[in-house]
Amino acid sequence: MLKEYPFKSPIREIGMLRVTQLTNYGIVLLDKLASEEDDSHLSCRDLAQQLELPLSVTAKILKSLTRNGILISHRGINGGYELARPAGSISIGEVVTALEGPLPTSPAVSDCGFHPCDFINRTIHQTLMKISLSDMARTLDLSPKPANAPLTESIFTPDMETDSP
């Protein structure tokens, strides 16, 4: 039997970790910058055009990633963006936090102050902190796909798959 928790707020107000399309685009942008040659910078406009992303969304993402120390911005004729650190030292957890904000906290539902969503959020975030941008790029093809493109590849590697009945 499931224990009922006396939530004081509606379920939509319970803080759960979110990963929006903004973060998906951010990871694709970072992957593109990671694949560039050393000492090369890409402008916001170039990135938006090459990845077929809206310019305003691309600018918003790049600004946030720069403000959070994941990217470096260079001004001038040869300006643009580059990774602040090697892709292997940038975690997906950092990217999610930079673009989605800090981990949400949930209202306490017991005397000990524990909420199940907090445990789930922390566990997911700890896992994301262990995955680097270069790990993800090696595992997945991060190039953008048309919205109506069918999913043809499994995102699971053979060691991630589980036995199904």
C-alpha positions as YAML, in Angstrom:
chain: A
units: angstrom
residues:
- id: 1
  name: MET
  ca: [0.00, 0.00, 0.00]
- id: 2
  name: LEU
  ca: [1.33, 3.44, -0.92]
- id: 3
  name: LYS
  ca: [1.74, 5.98, 1.82]
- id: 4
  name: GLU
  ca: [-0.11, 9.20, 1.12]
- id: 5
  name: TYR
  ca: [1.91, 12.36, 1.67]
- id: 6
  name: PRO
  ca: [0.03, 15.43, 2.87]
- id: 7
  name: PHE
  ca: [1.28, 17.83, 0.20]
- id: 8
  name: LYS
  ca: [0.26, 21.38, 0.97]
- id: 9
  name: SER
  ca: [0.85, 22.58, -2.57]
- id: 10
  name: PRO
  ca: [-0.44, 21.24, -5.90]
- id: 11
  name: ILE
  ca: [1.70, 18.53, -7.51]
- id: 12
  name: ARG
  ca: [2.98, 20.92, -10.19]
- id: 13
  name: GLU
  ca: [4.58, 23.07, -7.49]
- id: 14
  name: ILE
  ca: [6.62, 20.18, -6.11]
- id: 15
  name: GLY
  ca: [10.16, 20.83, -7.24]
- id: 16
  name: MET
  ca: [11.39, 18.24, -9.71]
- id: 17
  name: LEU
  ca: [14.54, 18.54, -11.77]
- id: 18
  name: ARG
  ca: [13.66, 19.72, -15.26]
- id: 19
  name: VAL
  ca: [15.58, 19.32, -18.47]
- id: 20
  name: THR
  ca: [13.98, 21.51, -21.13]
- id: 21
  name: GLN
  ca: [14.63, 21.96, -24.83]
- id: 22
  name: LEU
  ca: [16.91, 24.86, -23.85]
- id: 23
  name: THR
  ca: [19.27, 22.38, -22.17]
- id: 24
  name: ASN
  ca: [19.08, 20.02, -25.14]
- id: 25
  name: TYR
  ca: [20.12, 22.90, -27.42]
- id: 26
  name: GLY
  ca: [22.83, 23.90, -24.95]
- id: 27
  name: ILE
  ca: [24.39, 20.45, -25.04]
- id: 28
  name: VAL
  ca: [24.30, 20.44, -28.85]
- id: 29
  name: LEU
  ca: [25.96, 23.89, -28.91]
- id: 30
  name: LEU
  ca: [28.65, 22.74, -26.49]
- id: 31
  name: ASP
  ca: [29.25, 19.61, -28.56]
- id: 32
  name: LYS
  ca: [29.71, 21.77, -31.66]
- id: 33
  name: LEU
  ca: [32.19, 24.04, -29.86]
- id: 34
  name: ALA
  ca: [34.06, 21.00, -28.50]
- id: 35
  name: SER
  ca: [34.47, 19.63, -32.03]
- id: 36
  name: GLU
  ca: [36.13, 22.83, -33.29]
- id: 37
  name: GLU
  ca: [39.89, 23.12, -33.76]
- id: 38
  name: ASP
  ca: [41.93, 24.74, -31.00]
- id: 39
  name: ASP
  ca: [42.03, 28.54, -31.06]
- id: 40
  name: SER
  ca: [38.92, 28.70, -33.22]
- id: 41
  name: HIS
  ca: [35.88, 30.64, -32.10]
- id: 42
  name: LEU
  ca: [32.35, 30.51, -33.45]
- id: 43
  name: SER
  ca: [30.01, 33.47, -33.32]
- id: 44
  name: CYS
  ca: [26.47, 33.22, -32.05]
- id: 45
  name: ARG
  ca: [25.17, 33.76, -35.57]
- id: 46
  name: ASP
  ca: [27.44, 31.04, -37.04]
- id: 47
  name: LEU
  ca: [26.38, 28.55, -34.37]
- id: 48
  name: ALA
  ca: [22.69, 29.32, -34.88]
- id: 49
  name: GLN
  ca: [23.00, 28.93, -38.65]
- id: 50
  name: GLN
  ca: [25.10, 25.76, -38.59]
- id: 51
  name: LEU
  ca: [22.86, 24.05, -36.04]
- id: 52
  name: GLU
  ca: [19.62, 25.49, -37.44]
- id: 53
  name: LEU
  ca: [18.63, 27.01, -34.10]
- id: 54
  name: PRO
  ca: [16.81, 30.31, -33.54]
- id: 55
  name: LEU
  ca: [19.32, 33.14, -33.10]
- id: 56
  name: SER
  ca: [17.60, 34.57, -30.00]
- id: 57
  name: VAL
  ca: [17.56, 31.17, -28.27]
- id: 58
  name: THR
  ca: [21.20, 30.54, -29.19]
- id: 59
  name: ALA
  ca: [22.18, 33.95, -27.77]
- id: 60
  name: LYS
  ca: [20.31, 33.28, -24.53]
- id: 61
  name: ILE
  ca: [22.00, 29.89, -24.07]
- id: 62
  name: LEU
  ca: [25.49, 31.18, -24.87]
- id: 63
  name: LYS
  ca: [25.09, 34.09, -22.46]
- id: 64
  name: SER
  ca: [24.02, 31.77, -19.64]
- id: 65
  name: LEU
  ca: [26.83, 29.28, -20.30]
- id: 66
  name: THR
  ca: [29.35, 32.14, -20.35]
- id: 67
  name: ARG
  ca: [27.99, 33.64, -17.13]
- id: 68
  name: ASN
  ca: [28.37, 30.22, -15.47]
- id: 69
  name: GLY
  ca: [31.99, 29.74, -16.55]
- id: 70
  name: ILE
  ca: [31.38, 26.98, -19.10]
- id: 71
  name: LEU
  ca: [32.19, 29.16, -22.12]
- id: 72
  name: ILE
  ca: [34.54, 32.04, -22.80]
- id: 73
  name: SER
  ca: [33.35, 34.92, -24.97]
- id: 74
  name: HIS
  ca: [35.78, 36.79, -27.22]
- id: 75
  name: ARG
  ca: [34.94, 40.19, -28.67]
- id: 76
  name: GLY
  ca: [36.06, 41.67, -31.95]
- id: 77
  name: ILE
  ca: [36.38, 40.67, -35.58]
- id: 78
  name: ASN
  ca: [37.71, 37.20, -34.74]
- id: 79
  name: GLY
  ca: [35.53, 36.90, -31.69]
- id: 80
  name: GLY
  ca: [33.07, 34.23, -30.74]
- id: 81
  name: TYR
  ca: [32.74, 31.49, -28.17]
- id: 82
  name: GLU
  ca: [34.94, 28.64, -27.02]
- id: 83
  name: LEU
  ca: [34.85, 26.13, -24.16]
- id: 84
  name: ALA
  ca: [36.33, 27.48, -20.93]
- id: 85
  name: ARG
  ca: [37.73, 24.01, -20.13]
- id: 86
  name: PRO
  ca: [38.29, 20.75, -21.98]
- id: 87
  name: ALA
  ca: [35.04, 18.88, -22.80]
- id: 88
  name: GLY
  ca: [36.12, 16.07, -20.48]
- id: 89
  name: SER
  ca: [35.97, 18.40, -17.48]
- id: 90
  name: ILE
  ca: [32.54, 19.91, -18.21]
- id: 91
  name: SER
  ca: [29.79, 17.83, -16.65]
- id: 92
  name: ILE
  ca: [26.27, 17.55, -17.98]
- id: 93
  name: GLY
  ca: [25.13, 18.36, -14.44]
- id: 94
  name: GLU
  ca: [26.91, 21.74, -14.69]
- id: 95
  name: VAL
  ca: [25.17, 22.44, -17.99]
- id: 96
  name: VAL
  ca: [21.74, 21.53, -16.60]
- id: 97
  name: THR
  ca: [22.32, 23.75, -13.55]
- id: 98
  name: ALA
  ca: [23.55, 26.63, -15.72]
- id: 99
  name: LEU
  ca: [20.51, 26.50, -18.00]
- id: 100
  name: GLU
  ca: [17.74, 25.29, -15.68]
- id: 101
  name: GLY
  ca: [18.86, 26.87, -12.42]
- id: 102
  name: PRO
  ca: [19.73, 25.27, -9.08]
- id: 103
  name: LEU
  ca: [18.19, 22.01, -7.93]
- id: 104
  name: PRO
  ca: [14.63, 22.60, -6.78]
- id: 105
  name: THR
  ca: [13.71, 21.77, -3.22]
- id: 106
  name: SER
  ca: [10.38, 20.38, -2.13]
- id: 107
  name: PRO
  ca: [8.32, 21.23, 0.90]
- id: 108
  name: ALA
  ca: [8.99, 18.86, 3.80]
- id: 109
  name: VAL
  ca: [6.30, 16.24, 4.30]
- id: 110
  name: SER
  ca: [7.45, 14.70, 7.55]
- id: 111
  name: ASP
  ca: [9.03, 15.71, 10.83]
- id: 112
  name: CYS
  ca: [12.47, 14.74, 9.51]
- id: 113
  name: GLY
  ca: [12.16, 17.19, 6.62]
- id: 114
  name: PHE
  ca: [12.53, 14.52, 3.92]
- id: 115
  name: HIS
  ca: [10.68, 14.66, 0.63]
- id: 116
  name: PRO
  ca: [10.96, 11.83, -1.93]
- id: 117
  name: CYS
  ca: [11.46, 14.29, -4.79]
- id: 118
  name: ASP
  ca: [14.55, 15.72, -3.08]
- id: 119
  name: PHE
  ca: [16.14, 12.26, -3.01]
- id: 120
  name: ILE
  ca: [15.29, 11.72, -6.69]
- id: 121
  name: ASN
  ca: [16.62, 15.16, -7.68]
- id: 122
  name: ARG
  ca: [19.89, 14.67, -5.79]
- id: 123
  name: THR
  ca: [20.42, 11.20, -7.25]
- id: 124
  name: ILE
  ca: [19.80, 12.38, -10.81]
- id: 125
  name: HIS
  ca: [22.01, 15.44, -10.34]
- id: 126
  name: GLN
  ca: [24.86, 13.35, -8.85]
- id: 127
  name: THR
  ca: [24.65, 11.04, -11.85]
- id: 128
  name: LEU
  ca: [24.66, 13.95, -14.31]
- id: 129
  name: MET
  ca: [27.72, 15.40, -12.55]
- id: 130
  name: LYS
  ca: [29.60, 12.17, -13.38]
- id: 131
  name: ILE
  ca: [28.87, 12.41, -17.13]
- id: 132
  name: SER
  ca: [31.18, 14.72, -19.04]
- id: 133
  name: LEU
  ca: [30.39, 16.47, -22.29]
- id: 134
  name: SER
  ca: [33.00, 14.31, -24.04]
- id: 135
  name: ASP
  ca: [31.47, 11.11, -22.55]
- id: 136
  name: MET
  ca: [28.08, 12.06, -23.92]
- id: 137
  name: ALA
  ca: [29.45, 13.06, -27.32]
- id: 138
  name: ARG
  ca: [31.21, 9.68, -27.65]
- id: 139
  name: THR
  ca: [28.03, 7.79, -26.75]
- id: 140
  name: LEU
  ca: [25.49, 9.75, -28.76]
- id: 141
  name: ASP
  ca: [25.33, 11.45, -32.11]
- id: 142
  name: LEU
  ca: [24.42, 14.97, -30.94]
- id: 143
  name: SER
  ca: [23.89, 16.49, -34.37]
- id: 144
  name: PRO
  ca: [20.45, 18.11, -34.59]
- id: 145
  name: LYS
  ca: [17.71, 16.12, -36.27]
- id: 146
  name: PRO
  ca: [14.52, 17.43, -37.86]
- id: 147
  name: ALA
  ca: [11.63, 17.40, -35.39]
- id: 148
  name: ASN
  ca: [9.76, 14.80, -37.44]
- id: 149
  name: ALA
  ca: [12.75, 12.45, -37.87]
- id: 150
  name: PRO
  ca: [12.12, 8.94, -36.52]
- id: 151
  name: LEU
  ca: [14.29, 7.64, -33.71]
- id: 152
  name: THR
  ca: [16.44, 5.01, -35.34]
- id: 153
  name: GLU
  ca: [19.14, 4.45, -32.76]
- id: 154
  name: SER
  ca: [18.97, 3.34, -29.17]
- id: 155
  name: ILE
  ca: [20.59, 5.73, -26.72]
- id: 156
  name: PHE
  ca: [21.63, 2.77, -24.61]
- id: 157
  name: THR
  ca: [25.01, 1.18, -24.95]
- id: 158
  name: PRO
  ca: [25.11, -2.63, -24.67]
- id: 159
  name: ASP
  ca: [26.28, -2.46, -21.04]
- id: 160
  name: MET
  ca: [23.33, -0.19, -20.16]
- id: 161
  name: GLU
  ca: [20.60, -2.46, -21.51]
- id: 162
  name: THR
  ca: [18.66, -4.62, -19.11]
- id: 163
  name: ASP
  ca: [17.12, -8.00, -19.57]
- id: 164
  name: SER
  ca: [13.44, -7.80, -20.42]
- id: 165
  name: PRO
  ca: [10.98, -10.60, -19.75]
...
